[in-house]
């Protein structure tokens, strides 16, 4: 699985656990929509693990396998991978599609932290 390439694996969410883990979270959550057949997803996952370590308790980064969790994938109209959606207070507040450099992702995530 691509989410295990860094220092610690990221939490995987599913159609069943999405609402509790993401929408009810007490801090911003980034959801990495990925698939095993997606080479750019593997590259992004390395950066996400490192960024999860960097942001610590300020931000949570989780993964969602689109092939295994079609309901949430459809609900948020994810058509390309990797897609990263940022949620804060249960609301979708940001997104990016495609492989992006770690510094770019860091900037996107930092914008959604508490002031």
C-alpha positions as CSV (number, residue, x, y, z in Angstrom):
1,X,0.0,0.0,0.0
2,X,1.4,3.4,-0.9
3,X,0.6,5.0,2.5
4,X,3.3,3.0,4.2
5,X,6.4,4.4,2.5
6,X,7.4,6.9,5.1
7,X,8.1,6.9,8.8
8,X,4.6,5.9,9.9
9,X,1.6,4.7,8.0
10,X,-1.3,7.1,7.5
11,X,-4.7,6.1,8.7
12,X,-6.9,4.6,6.1
13,X,-10.6,5.7,6.1
14,X,-13.5,3.9,4.4
15,X,-17.0,4.6,3.3
16,X,-18.0,3.4,6.8
17,X,-15.5,5.4,8.8
18,X,-15.3,8.6,6.8
19,X,-17.9,10.7,8.7
20,X,-16.5,9.8,12.1
21,X,-12.8,10.2,11.1
22,X,-13.0,13.2,8.7
23,X,-16.3,15.1,9.1
24,X,-16.4,14.9,12.9
25,X,-12.7,15.7,13.4
26,X,-11.6,18.4,15.9
27,X,-8.9,19.6,13.5
28,X,-8.4,20.0,9.7
29,X,-8.2,16.7,7.8
30,X,-6.6,16.0,4.4
31,X,-8.0,13.0,2.6
32,X,-5.8,11.4,0.0
33,X,-8.0,9.7,-2.6
34,X,-5.7,7.1,-4.2
35,X,-5.7,3.8,-6.1
36,X,-3.1,1.0,-6.3
37,X,-2.9,1.3,-10.1
38,X,-1.9,5.0,-9.8
39,X,1.9,5.7,-10.0
40,X,1.6,9.4,-9.1
41,X,-0.3,8.4,-5.9
42,X,2.8,6.5,-4.7
43,X,4.9,9.6,-5.2
44,X,2.5,11.8,-3.4
45,X,2.1,9.4,-0.5
46,X,5.7,9.7,0.5
47,X,5.3,13.5,0.8
48,X,2.1,13.0,2.8
49,X,3.7,10.8,5.4
50,X,6.5,13.4,5.8
51,X,4.0,16.2,6.0
52,X,1.9,14.3,8.6
53,X,5.0,14.2,10.8
54,X,5.7,17.9,10.2
55,X,2.2,19.1,11.0
56,X,1.9,16.8,14.0
57,X,-1.4,17.4,16.0
58,X,-2.3,20.5,14.0
59,X,-3.6,18.6,11.0
60,X,-4.5,15.0,10.2
61,X,-3.8,13.3,6.9
62,X,-5.7,10.1,6.0
63,X,-6.0,8.0,2.9
64,X,-9.0,6.6,1.1
65,X,-8.7,3.8,-1.5
66,X,-11.1,4.8,-4.3
67,X,-11.5,1.3,-5.7
68,X,-12.5,-0.1,-2.3
69,X,-14.7,2.9,-1.2
70,X,-16.8,4.0,-4.2
71,X,-19.6,5.8,-2.1
72,X,-17.4,8.5,-0.7
73,X,-15.4,8.8,-4.0
74,X,-18.7,9.4,-5.8
75,X,-20.1,11.7,-3.2
76,X,-17.1,14.1,-3.6
77,X,-17.0,13.6,-7.4
78,X,-13.4,12.4,-7.4
79,X,-12.5,11.6,-11.0
80,X,-8.7,11.8,-11.0
81,X,-6.0,10.5,-8.7
82,X,-4.4,11.5,-6.6
83,X,-7.0,14.0,-5.3
84,X,-6.5,15.6,-2.0
85,X,-9.5,17.2,-0.2
86,X,-9.1,19.3,2.9
87,X,-11.9,19.3,5.4
88,X,-12.3,21.7,8.4
89,X,-15.3,21.6,10.8
90,X,-16.9,18.9,8.6
91,X,-16.8,21.1,5.5
92,X,-14.8,20.8,2.3
93,X,-12.5,23.8,2.3
94,X,-9.8,23.0,-0.2
95,X,-8.6,20.6,-2.9
96,X,-5.9,19.8,-5.3
97,X,-5.7,17.2,-8.1
98,X,-2.6,15.5,-9.4
99,X,0.9,15.0,-8.1
100,X,2.3,18.1,-6.5
101,X,5.7,18.9,-4.9
102,X,5.8,18.6,-1.1
103,X,6.4,22.4,-0.7
104,X,3.2,23.1,-2.7
105,X,1.2,20.7,-0.5
106,X,2.7,22.2,2.7
107,X,1.4,25.6,1.6
108,X,-2.1,24.3,0.8
109,X,-2.4,22.5,4.1
110,X,-1.0,25.4,6.2
111,X,-3.7,27.8,4.9
112,X,-6.3,25.6,6.6
113,X,-4.8,25.6,10.1
114,X,-6.4,27.5,13.0
115,X,-5.1,31.1,13.2
